[in-house]
Amino acid sequence: MWKYTVHVEGMMCGMCESHVNDAVRKAFPVKKVTSSRSRNETTVIAETELDEEALRTAISTTGYEVGEIRKEPWEKKGLFGR
């Protein structure tokens, strides 16, 4: 699985976070997506690699500025972190 951390500028409230999350869910089959206006970032967990340019486009069409996208392998940890 893959974890994408996307820098997103312009989110001001919980609804902004929801708009970004919904846009990502509509564009890709993801396991999990969360956004944080205080950290200015959206985190996406997906089973397969995503097209980073399409991810950038999906978020920017909601009206927010997309910056750096970091990708790293991600492994779900068990109940006790094993």
Sequence and secondary structure as in RCSB ss.txt:
>XXXX:A:sequence
MWKYTVHVEGMMCGMCESHVNDAVRKAFPVKKVTSSRSRNETTVIAETELDEEALRTAISTTGYEVGEIRKEPWE
KKGLFGR
>XXXX:A:secstr
 EEEEEEEE   SHHHHHHHHHHHHHHS  SEEEEETTTTEEEEEESS   HHHHHHHHHTTT EEEEEEEEE  
   TT  
